[in-house]
Amino acid sequence: MRRRALALTLPVAFLAACASDPAELVGQPPRVVFFEGESAELGEAATAVLANAARLARRHPEVPVQVRGYAGPAGGVAHNQVLSAQRAEAVAAALVARGVPRGRINVSGRGPVPFEMSSIESRRVEVLVGYP
């Protein structure tokens, strides 16, 4: 239980130490980009989400950016691991194109979601600004 409490307070302490205005970042939900079926191509709906995430990341150049890709359960674990990584890389490339330095972006493909969720919710990439 103690570890969990420390894990929850680490982002706040990290942001307080390095962000110019940590209050803006604390409690920020992830920006979420959704994908079609077996695709890793960004749709038009992703434009506003990515612009918002890039603007926030540029406003706080001292904090890291996490890009976490997910896929649904269909197609097997190995296939979905690759697909989730491709989706995350597509989002990272879009952030770089919008002025976020690639060196600040930590990209991970998480594979299929580990719990039951709708198919559209599982086909997503989360962008978290300010998490260590």
PyMOL commands that set and color helices and strands:
alter all, ss='L'
color gray80, all
select helices_A, chain A and resi 2-18+22-25+46-59+77-97+102-104+119-122
alter helices_A, ss='H'
color red, helices_A
select strands_A, chain A and resi 31-34+65-71+105-112+124-129
alter strands_A, ss='S'
color yellow, strands_A
deselect
rebuild
show_as cartoon
